[in-house]
Amino acid sequence: MKSVTRRNLFQSAALLPLGAVRGSAANSAVKVGLIGAGGRGTFDAGYLVKDSNARLVAVCDIFDDKLAAAKAKLPIPDAKTYKNLNDLLASDVEAVIIATPVYLHPEHFEAAVKAGKHIYIEKPAGLDAEGCRRVIRTADSADRKLNITFGFQQRYAPVYLKAKKLLDSGGIGAIRYAHAHWIKGAVPDNQKVLPKPTNEEAKIREWHVWKDTFGDIVVETYVHGVDVLNWFLGGHPTRAFGCGGRTVEKRGDIMDHCEVTFDYASNVQAVLTGSQIAPTWYRSVNEQFFGHDGVIETAREYWTHYRGKNDAVTEKSPREITIDSLETFIRNIQNKTPHNTAVESAESTLTAIMGRMAMEAGRAVTWEEVMKS
């Protein structure tokens, strides 16, 4: 391939009928199955179907209405539908996107690994320490040819990668303090108080408002900010303490706000501030890293380098960063350059769980305590 010039590459392509070229591209595309056709699953799939290097050929969900909605929303008229994920995993799909309720992640992840599929699974790794340990054990047993990616999109976004490169080069000096900020209006005004689910269908349809299926807001949602803290600070914290509660939320038993402080190496503390109860039109989601010589601020939409007084440079993200994570996932499969990100993803999830445990206990909780729980 090194001896092929751009000119004769196009000349060779010109000798083939257009249909053959398109057919060749389609045949080389990675065949993907979607497991979990809810909001996040169809969101991911909506970007995947625009990637010429991937083909969404199968969709799995236990609910007929979810399957019908996915087929109506996505341009996949020929995609097969399944009600049982084991049937999809037994098919000829090469890769799967897993976007099922949090409490099912460890089980579904293990099934996909045993089936030998490349895996893109939404965060978090699980809702408790045992689920995360199961994910780590399963990932350790996986074929080293498998590409395993968790939905921490920030790790693949150009704006985050540039900020991390500057940080690693000493661009702001040693970090002294960090902050993850996740404030938005996400609690609906017209809430209904829901009884505890009494059957499996209700449990799955209402999984996002109960701790024992959702993991609470700090584990399911704010874990994005926690993952960035761990990534930029070079590992998980040693302990956490904090508080949280329910001010507006009436559904289920999850919190709607929290404040958690994590202790990292080198005497660095990082604070996670999260709230779902701002006005519905307000959103402020970012991370900040304060160094001796400057400040870095990161977000899905931009990154900013504060270099001095009245001296800041901002670069906007060129697109939705989920596209970056999905494209990287597919490219790693095609290039046979697999990455297995399960351990760091489980550690970020365990960090969020440590924060939840500290809030529930009303005292500091250590990493060792979490790992033994």
C-alpha positions in Angstrom: 0.0 0.0 0.0 2.9 2.4 0.6 3.8 2.3 -3.1 0.3 3.2 -4.2 0.0 6.9 -5.1 -3.1 9.0 -4.7 -3.4 9.3 -8.5 -3.3 5.6 -9.4 -5.5 4.7 -6.4 -8.2 6.8 -7.9 -7.4 5.5 -11.4 -7.9 2.0 -10.1 -11.1 2.9 -8.4 -12.3 4.4 -11.7 -12.0 1.1 -13.4 -14.7 -0.4 -11.1 -18.4 0.1 -11.5 -19.8 2.6 -9.0 -22.0 -0.1 -7.6 -19.0 -2.4 -7.0 -17.2 0.3 -5.1 -20.2 0.9 -2.9 -20.7 -2.8 -2.5 -17.1 -3.2 -1.4 -17.4 -0.5 1.2 -20.6 -2.0 2.5 -19.0 -5.5 2.7 -16.1 -4.1 4.7 -18.3 -2.2 7.2 -18.5 -3.5 10.7 -21.8 -5.3 11.4 -23.3 -3.9 14.6 -26.2 -4.9 16.8 -27.9 -2.6 19.2 -28.9 -4.1 22.6 -31.4 -1.8 24.3 -33.5 0.4 22.1 -34.4 3.1 24.6 -33.4 6.8 24.5 -29.6 6.4 24.8 -29.4 3.4 22.6 -31.2 5.1 19.7 -29.2 8.2 20.3 -25.9 6.3 19.8 -27.4 4.3 16.9 -28.5 7.6 15.2 -24.8 8.6 14.9 -23.6 5.1 14.1 -25.8 4.7 11.0 -24.1 7.8 9.5 -20.7 6.1 9.6 -20.0 4.4 6.3 -17.6 2.0 8.2 -20.4 0.5 10.2 -23.8 -1.1 9.5 -26.5 -1.5 12.1 -28.0 -4.8 11.2 -29.8 -5.9 14.3 -31.8 -4.4 17.2 -32.7 -6.1 20.4 -35.2 -5.0 23.1 -37.7 -6.9 25.3 -40.4 -4.3 24.5 -42.2 -4.3 21.1 -42.9 -0.5 21.3 -39.2 0.2 21.8 -38.3 -2.0 18.8 -41.0 -0.3 16.6 -39.9 3.2 17.7 -36.2 2.4 16.8 -37.1 1.0 13.4 -39.3 4.1 12.7 -36.6 6.5 13.9 -33.5 4.9 12.3 -32.9 4.2 8.6 -32.6 0.5 9.1 -35.5 -1.1 7.3 -33.7 -4.4 6.8 -32.3 -4.7 10.3 -33.3 -7.9 12.2 -35.1 -7.5 15.5 -34.7 -9.7 18.6 -36.4 -9.9 21.9 -33.6 -11.9 23.5 -30.0 -10.6 23.6 -28.6 -14.2 23.5 -30.3 -14.6 20.1 -28.6 -11.4 18.8 -25.3 -12.5 20.3 -25.6 -15.8 18.4 -26.0 -14.0 15.1 -23.2 -12.9 12.8 -22.9 -9.3 14.2 -19.3 -8.4 14.9 -19.9 -5.7 17.5 -22.6 -4.6 19.8 -23.8 -1.4 21.5 -25.1 -2.1 24.9 -27.5 0.6 26.2 -29.6 -1.3 28.7 -30.5 -0.3 32.3 -27.5 0.2 34.6 -28.2 -2.8 36.9 -28.0 -5.1 33.8 -24.6 -3.9 32.5 -22.4 -6.5 34.2 -24.6 -9.4 33.1 -25.0 -8.1 29.5 -21.3 -7.2 29.3 -20.3 -10.7 30.3 -22.7 -12.3 27.8 -21.2 -10.2 25.0 -17.6 -11.0 26.0 -18.4 -14.8 26.1 -20.0 -14.4 22.6 -16.7 -12.9 21.3 -18.2 -9.6 20.2 -16.5 -6.2 20.2 -18.4 -4.1 22.8 -19.4 -0.5 23.1 -21.3 -0.3 26.4 -22.8 2.8 28.0 -21.5 4.0 31.3 -21.4 3.2 34.2 -19.9 -0.2 34.6 -22.5 -1.2 37.2 -24.4 0.2 40.2 -22.4 -1.4 43.0 -18.9 -2.6 43.8 -19.7 -6.3 43.1 -21.0 -5.4 39.6 -17.9 -3.4 38.9 -15.7 -6.3 40.1 -17.6 -8.6 37.8 -16.9 -6.3 34.9 -13.2 -6.3 35.7 -13.0 -10.1 36.0 -14.9 -10.5 32.7 -12.7 -8.0 30.9 -9.6 -9.7 32.2 -10.9 -13.0 30.7 -11.8 -11.4 27.3 -10.0 -12.3 24.1 -7.3 -9.8 23.6 -8.5 -9.2 20.1 -11.8 -7.7 21.3 -12.2 -3.9 21.4 -14.0 -2.9 24.6 -15.1 0.7 25.0 -17.3 2.3 27.6 -19.4 5.4 26.9 -17.1 7.9 28.5 -17.1 10.0 25.4 -14.8 12.7 26.8 -11.8 10.4 26.4 -12.2 10.5 22.6 -13.1 14.1 22.1 -10.5 16.4 20.4 -11.1 19.2 22.9 -10.4 16.9 25.9 -7.4 15.3 24.2 -5.8 18.7 23.5 -6.5 19.8 27.1 -4.9 16.6 28.5 -1.9 17.0 26.2 -1.3 20.5 27.5 -1.7 19.4 31.1 0.7 16.5 30.6 3.3 18.8 29.0 3.3 21.0 32.2 1.3 23.8 30.5 -0.4 24.9 33.7 2.2 23.5 36.2 1.3 21.0 38.9 -2.4 20.7 39.6 -3.4 22.1 43.0 -7.2 21.6 42.9 -9.9 20.4 40.5 -13.7 20.7 40.2 -16.3 18.8 38.2 -19.5 20.8 37.7 -22.8 19.2 36.6 -25.7 21.6 37.1 -28.8 21.6 35.0 -32.6 21.5 35.1 -33.6 17.9 34.6 -36.4 17.2 37.1 -39.8 17.5 35.5 -42.4 19.8 37.1 -45.4 17.5 36.7 -44.0 14.5 38.5 -46.0 11.6 39.7 -45.1 9.7 42.8 -44.4 6.2 41.6 -45.0 3.1 43.8 -42.1 0.6 44.0 -42.2 -1.7 40.9 -43.9 -5.0 41.6 -43.1 -6.7 38.4 -40.2 -7.0 35.9 -41.7 -4.8 33.2 -42.3 -1.9 35.6 -38.8 -2.4 37.1 -37.2 -2.1 33.7 -39.4 0.8 32.4 -38.8 2.8 35.6 -35.2 1.8 36.1 -34.0 5.4 36.0 -35.7 6.6 39.2 -34.7 3.8 41.7 -31.3 3.3 43.3 -31.3 -0.5 43.0 -31.6 -0.3 39.2 -30.1 3.2 38.5 -27.3 3.5 41.0 -28.4 7.0 41.9 -27.6 10.2 39.9 -24.0 10.4 41.0 -23.3 7.0 39.6 -25.3 7.1 36.4 -24.9 10.7 35.3 -22.2 12.6 37.3 -19.8 9.6 36.7 -18.9 11.5 33.4 -17.3 14.3 35.5 -15.8 11.8 37.9 -14.1 9.9 35.0 -12.6 13.2 33.7 -11.2 13.8 37.2 -9.6 10.4 37.4 -8.2 10.7 33.9 -6.7 14.1 34.3 -5.4 13.4 37.9 -3.9 10.1 36.9 -5.9 7.6 38.9 -8.7 7.1 41.4 -8.9 8.9 44.8 -8.2 7.4 48.1 -11.4 8.6 49.9 -14.5 10.6 49.6 -16.9 12.6 51.8 -19.9 14.6 51.0 -23.6 15.2 51.2 -26.7 15.1 49.0 -30.5 14.9 49.1 -33.9 15.3 47.5 -35.3 18.8 47.3 -37.6 18.6 44.3 -37.5 15.0 43.1 -40.7 13.1 43.9 -40.1 10.0 41.8 -38.4 6.8 43.1 -35.7 7.2 45.7 -32.8 8.9 43.9 -31.1 12.2 45.0 -31.5 15.3 42.9 -28.3 17.1 44.1 -25.0 16.4 45.8 -21.6 17.8 46.8 -18.7 15.3 47.1 -15.0 16.0 47.8 -12.4 13.4 46.7 -8.9 13.1 48.0 -6.3 12.3 45.2 -2.6 11.7 45.3 -0.1 14.5 46.0 -2.6 16.1 48.5 -4.9 17.2 45.6 -8.6 17.5 46.3 -11.3 17.6 43.7 -15.0 18.6 44.3 -17.9 17.2 42.4 -21.0 19.5 42.4 -24.1 18.1 40.9 -27.7 19.3 40.7 -30.7 18.3 38.6 -32.9 21.1 40.0 -31.7 24.3 38.3 -34.3 26.1 36.1 -35.1 23.9 33.1 -33.4 26.4 30.7 -30.1 26.4 32.7 -27.1 24.1 32.1 -23.5 24.4 33.3 -21.5 21.2 32.8 -17.7 21.4 32.9 -14.5 20.5 34.7 -11.7 22.8 35.9 -8.1 22.1 36.8 -6.2 24.7 38.7 -2.4 24.6 38.3 0.5 26.8 39.5 0.7 28.6 36.2 -2.8 28.5 34.7 -6.2 26.9 34.6 -7.7 24.4 32.1 -11.5 24.2 31.7 -13.0 21.3 29.7 -16.6 20.6 28.5 -18.3 18.6 25.7 -18.6 21.8 23.7 -15.2 23.5 24.2 -12.0 23.7 26.2 -10.3 26.9 27.5 -6.8 27.6 28.6 -6.5 30.4 31.1 -3.0 31.6 30.7 -3.0 34.8 32.7 -5.0 37.8 33.7 -7.4 38.7 30.8 -5.6 36.1 28.8 -7.6 33.0 27.8 -7.9 30.9 24.7 -11.0 28.9 23.9 -11.5 26.2 21.2 -15.0 24.9 20.4 -15.7 21.2 19.8 -16.4 20.6 16.1 -19.2 18.2 16.7 -21.1 16.0 19.3 -18.4 14.0 21.0 -20.4 10.8 21.0 -19.5 10.7 17.3 -15.8 10.7 18.2 -16.1 7.8 20.6 -18.2 5.7 18.2 -15.9 6.4 15.3 -12.8 5.5 17.4 -14.6 2.2 18.4 -15.3 1.2 14.8 -11.8 2.3 13.6 -10.1 0.2 16.2 -12.0 -2.8 15.1 -11.2 -2.2 11.4 -7.5 -1.4 12.1 -7.2 -4.4 14.4 -5.9 -2.1 17.2 -8.2 -3.1 20.1 -8.4 -1.2 23.3 -9.8 -2.6 26.5 -11.0 0.3 28.7 -12.9 -1.8 31.2 -10.6 -1.4 34.2 -10.4 2.4 34.1 -14.1 2.6 33.4 -14.9 0.4 36.3 -12.6 2.5 38.5 -14.4 5.7 37.6 -17.7 4.0 38.4 -16.3 2.8 41.7 -15.2 6.3 42.5 -18.8 7.5 41.9 -20.0 4.7 44.1 -17.6 5.8 46.8 -19.1 9.2 46.7 -22.6 7.8 47.0 -21.6 5.6 49.9 -20.0 8.6 51.7 -23.2 10.6 51.3 -25.4 7.7 52.5 -23.1 7.1 55.5 -22.5 10.7 56.4 -18.8 10.2 56.8 -15.6 9.7 54.9 -15.4 6.4 52.9 -12.1 5.0 51.7 -11.3 3.2 48.5 -10.4 0.0 50.4 -13.9 0.1 52.0 -15.5 0.4 48.6 -13.5 -2.5 47.2 -14.5 -4.7 50.1 -18.2 -3.8 49.9 
